[in-house]
Amino acid sequence: MAKYMPGEDKNNFYVVYGYSAAQALVEVLKQCKDDLTRANVMRQAEALNQVHLDMLLPDITLSTSPSDHYPIEQMQLQKFDGQNWVRLGPAIEGSLVKN
């Protein structure tokens, strides 16, 4: 950030979100290869399989399917030790109630 966005607040959550969203889009476009039709972009966006993004914790990945558009379904418990966030155990799976 210091090099490419020197005036930006390093605590700005939207910078992290924007970077992660762009990185996810790059993965989708790589999967598309030379077929950049809307149908293929959507098909590839629904076929992410354990894609790790730089700003996510090590055990957290993106996965999607045609029936599951929620790319992040893991979480990591952490506690603050006074100076740093310390991870507690492995990432755990979360699930949403589906009707």
Secondary structure, DSSP 8 states (H G I E B T S, - for coil): -TTT-TTS-TT-HHHHHHHHHHHHHHHHHHHHTT---HHHHHHHHTT--SB--TTS-TT--B--BTTB-----EE--EEE-SSSEEE-SS-EE------
